[in-house]
Amino acid sequence: MAERSTAAVDVADNSGDEPLTAKADQTTSDGVAHNRERETDSEEAQGSGGTEGPGKASPPELHSGHKLARRYRLEECVTRLDGFSSWRAMDEKLRRAVGVHLLPADHPRARSVLAAARSSALLGDPRFVQVLDAVEENDLVYVVHEWLPDATELTALLASGPLEVHEAYQMVSQVSGAMAAAHREGLAHLKLTPGAVLRTSTGQWRIRGLAVNAALRGISSDTPQRTDTEAIGALLYAALTQRWPYESDAYGLSGLPKGVGLIAPDQVRAGVHRGLSELAMRALANDGATASRHESPCTTPEELVKAISEMPRIRPPEPAFTAPPEYQRTTYQQGTYGRQSPRPGATQPLPTPPPPLQSRTGTALKWAVSALLIAALGLGSWQLADALMDHDKPDDTKQTQTTDGNEKDGTKPKPTKPIAISGAQEYVAKGDAQAPEDVRNTYDGDSSTYWRSRSFLDGPEMKPSFKPGVGIVYALGSQKTVSAASIGLRYAGDHTTITLYATDSTSSSTPVDSMTKIGTITTSGTTAKITISKKTPTQYVLLWITAMPYASGDQYSGAGYKQAITDVKFTG
C-alpha cells in the first residue's frame, strides 16, 4: 500500500463524542485514525464499500475513480466511520490534491456539517486549513478542503520526543492567536487535538477541521471558549512533556499516573521552561493554581494570547558553532621549524637513509630503465615525422583515397533528421483514460510540462487483467520511417518499460496485438532512447508503457507505481 503524508489528509479525529478529559483515540503515523469503534467495524472500514450496523446512516457506496461534480476524482478512502467517509482526491480542474468528507444527505448531521463548513470557509484565515467547497448533490453532502503535503501533525512530531522550547512557544502562540480570531467570529473547534495541529515546512502552525470535525462527530459545548482553551493547554502540556495531561493514554502519548491528579509539566520532566509550564497549568482545568504562583486561570483563547504577550519572549536557539580543524603540519617543513623540540636529555633516533642501488640487481635495473626511455623517445620521434610527412601530401591524393573507400558500396551514410509530431491522442486499451488533456505537454518543447499516469498499487509490471498498459499515439503527418526515439521521464527507479508500435490511426479501437512492434527499452533512469530495429514506414506511432517505477506522492497523485512523459522526439 502506498505511503501517505502525515498531514495531507484531514481525517476527522475518531475519538467519539467524549470531551478532552476522556480517553482519546490513537492516531498512527500515516494519518489514519484507529479506535475501538473502527476496530469493531473493521470489515466495513476496509475496501471501498461496506455498511455500518443498524441504526446508523450508511456511508455512500463510492470507490476510487468516482467523480464529484465532474471535478473531484476520489483516489483513496482513508476513513470510513460513523456514517461518513474521508478521502484523498484530485481536483482535476486545478490539478491539485484535495481532501473530501462525504456523508449521505439524510445523515442526521448532514445539515450541521454543511453549515459548519460554510461558516469556516467564510473566515478565510490562513492559519486554518481552508474549506474549498461545501455541496449537497445527488443525495450526497461533501466538504472539500485543502491538502497540505508539506505539513506534519503534532502527533508525529511528539512521537520522537517533546518539542524544543522555542518550537513549543511558537506552537502555543500561533494556535492561541488563531483560535482567538475564530471565536471573535463565533466559530469554535471543539476537537482541537494533536492530530488537528500541523507544522508546515516553513515552520508555520496550521489548524484543520475548524467547526467541521466537531459537526461530523456531533460534538457541542455550552462553554466553547473554555473547551478550546483547555485543549490548547493540553497541546502545550504534551509538547513540553510528551505526556497527555489526563490519566488515560491518548494520541500515542502516555497519560499521567493514576491517582496523583494534574501535576505541572516542570515536575513531570526536568528542564521544562518554567513560564510555559505555568501557562499550560493556567489553561488547563485546574482553577489556575500552580505550585509557585497563584494567577487567574485562562478561560478563553483571548486571555491565553494576553498571558503569552506578558511573558518574556523566548528566542530561537543559537546555531551550533563548529570549531575549525586543527592546523595540520606537512612533510614540507624541514629543520627544527614546525617540529616539536626534543626533551632535555632525550636521544632522538636518526632516520635510516634508503640503501643506494649499488648491487648487481640495482645496476641492471638502471640500465633497463634507460633502455626503455631511449626506445620511447625513438618511437615518439618516428610517429611525429610520419605525421608531418602525411600532412605534406597533395590534397588530391587524400581525396582519391577517400573516394575509392566510399565507392566500394556506392552509397554515403544519410544523416538523421527530426520528425515533427503533428498531433497525439491518449491510447486507452482498458479502463479509464489517465490525463488526455495533458497529451500535448509531451511534445510542446517545454521539459517542465508532463503527461502523467495515475498512481497504481501494483507494480512495476502492470496487470493485464486490470490495466495492460498506458500510452499515447503520435501522428507524424505522413508516412515516415522512424529510426530512433528519445523520451523524457519524470520518475526514475526500478523500472520503466516502453515499447513503440507502428499503427494505422490514433484511435484506441485498434488492439495492440495487431500493431507492428518497432522497438522497446527497459530503463531505470529519466531518459529512454530507443533505436528502431525494424524500419517500417508509418504515419502513427504508439508509445506504450507496460511497467512503471514506484514514486512518492505529490500534488498530483499519491504514492504508488506511476510515470510521467515529456520531450518525446522522433528521428528518421
Helices and strands as residue ranges (DSSP letters): E 26-27, E 33-34, H 36-40, H 42-45, E 67-68, E 72-81, E 84-91, E 96-104, H 110-123, E 131-137, E 140-145, E 152-153, H 154-158, H 165-184, G 194-196, E 197-199, E 205-207, H 212-217, H 224-241, E 243-244, E 254-255, H 265-268, H 274-283, H 301-309, H 360-391, H 395-406, E 418-419, E 423-427, G 436-442, E 451-452, E 470-481, E 484-489, E 496-503, G 512-514, E 516-523, E 527-531, E 537-547, E 550-551, E 560-561, E 564-571
